[in-house]
Amino acid sequence: MSSSLGVAVIGAGMAGKAHAAAYRAATTLYRPVLPEIRLVSIADAYEPLARETAARYGFSRFDTDWRAVAADPEIDIVSVVVANSLHREIVEGLLAAGKHVLCEKPLSDSLEDARAMATAAGAAAERGLIARVGFSYLRAPGIEFIRTLIDDGRLGELLHFSGRYWTDYGCRPDAPISWRYQGPAGSGALGDVGSHLSYLAEYLCGPVAEVSGGRFHTSITERPKPLGQVVGHTRGNVSEERAPVTNDDYATFNASFARCVGTLQVSRVAAGHPNDLTLEVFGSRGAARWSQTNPGQVQVMLHDEQGDVAGYRTVALGPAHPHYVGGWAMDAPGVGIGQNDLFVHQARAFIEEVAGIPTAESLPRCRSFADGVHNIEFLAAVAESAALGGATVPVTAQEH
Ligand SMILES: NC(=O)c1ccc[n+]([C@@H]2O[C@H](COP(=O)([O-])OP(=O)(O)OC[C@H]3O[C@@H](n4cnc5c(N)ncnc54)[C@H](O)[C@@H]3O)[C@@H](O)[C@H]2O)c1
């Protein structure tokens, strides 16, 4: 195992700060004890944010150009947490410079770029470098517990999946234009939050075979230009000038998975639902549902409890559930789980792999760039279905 690893985060926006905080906390959880993590640099093109984030999270310095991170031999591990269209150039540059890379989802905003990144990752792997994509919700204990209920047969044969990821960051017409609103069809709500929902659906229901009923809608077709820096979903003073929104505010589609069929729906204009990822699986022996609005609970319904008390019961996640023990400083049931914790567990898993800790002693590994490409192929099939008026479009099986 390496004695110490130097870390940098590129992008100090909404998710960049979550990565920075995660690297700080990752060494405090689970076993075995990790090597020393040196928090070296936060790089953001917007200098005030880079400076403040480095100071806030205890990183030794800040940079305003990712190339300074690439050139620094003290840095081993880099998270890439910038707009999706920028992932390729930065990731390829970092891999060429010999860094292990954890890239945010979706791997890119285009299939062509994502495939090129996977090729670069394959070449880098031959030099011992690890490139992974941040499918952070796979770290949610509630998702893992539902997967357990499916795998051990307690839900029976899967019959039907329903998933939605509703957000409301774009529900106000005065929310300023940002990279999130500009890109090809399918790079809006679908690429932003549908990327999460689609890998979760496959994790529970098996590989997707085809999609149909694709439908996109842009509800707010132009937005004001910001007068200052936009970070994440922040609003602020905006100009009189407006810019067109070129991608989807809303997307819906059907999908056929190996284990069942399902409907999936995403939105960034669902007022009152700031971060509502909710999914439900129905089986021949019962059902289960989980929501990011209350991620410390799973609701379970089992047919063998039929009678006058049949119905969903609420299960509080705790030490009886997967990856719970040791996963929080206070790992008692009921202490609460949040989305930020998932980034900590993800950072821990990435460090474990880079540090050479065997799979059997580690959290589940982060997903590969090939998985990231497959995720975009899935979303591209939805875009094709939408372009063809809802036609059925096959999704290529994933190569491993
Ligand atoms: N896993 C999750 O739950 C989750 C949540 C939010 C975002 N994300 C992903 O994280 C990525 C970033 O999203 P965000 O919401 O943090 O974006 P953001 O707009 O809040 O932040 C992006 C930051 O990148 C900086 N930047 C722009 N160009 C740069 C460059 N060339 N070099 C260095 N910095 C540059 C900007 O100044 C900004 O501070 C996206 O891929 C997004 O899909 C993931």
The ligand as an ORCA input file, in Angstrom:
! r2SCAN-3c Opt
* xyz 0 1
  N     -22.787     13.156     -8.347
  C     -23.602     14.171     -8.091
  O     -24.526     14.078     -7.263
  C     -23.383     15.488     -8.801
  C     -24.031     16.650     -8.345
  C     -23.801     17.844     -9.019
  C     -22.960     17.869    -10.120
  N     -22.365     16.719    -10.546
  C     -21.454     16.743    -11.710
  O     -20.299     17.510    -11.346
  C     -19.835     18.258    -12.471
  C     -19.811     19.730    -12.085
  O     -21.110     20.144    -11.729
  P     -21.315     21.369    -10.707
  O     -22.750     21.420    -10.410
  O     -20.365     21.238     -9.591
  O     -20.917     22.588    -11.642
  P     -20.687     24.100    -11.214
  O     -21.083     24.923    -12.369
  O     -21.289     24.371     -9.879
  O     -19.117     24.185    -11.002
  C     -18.211     24.014    -12.057
  C     -16.946     24.782    -11.693
  O     -15.993     24.550    -12.734
  C     -15.250     25.757    -12.887
  N     -14.580     25.692    -14.189
  C     -15.080     26.006    -15.399
  N     -14.150     25.781    -16.336
  C     -13.055     25.304    -15.705
  C     -11.773     24.881    -16.140
  N     -11.438     24.876    -17.424
  N     -10.881     24.474    -15.204
  C     -11.186     24.471    -13.898
  N     -12.416     24.865    -13.428
  C     -13.316     25.253    -14.332
  C     -16.266     26.846    -12.747
  O     -15.659     28.081    -12.411
  C     -17.161     26.294    -11.633
  O     -16.785     26.784    -10.356
  C     -20.773     17.913    -13.616
  O     -20.198     16.863    -14.355
  C     -22.036     17.447    -12.920
  O     -22.801     16.562    -13.706
  C     -22.546     15.550     -9.890
*
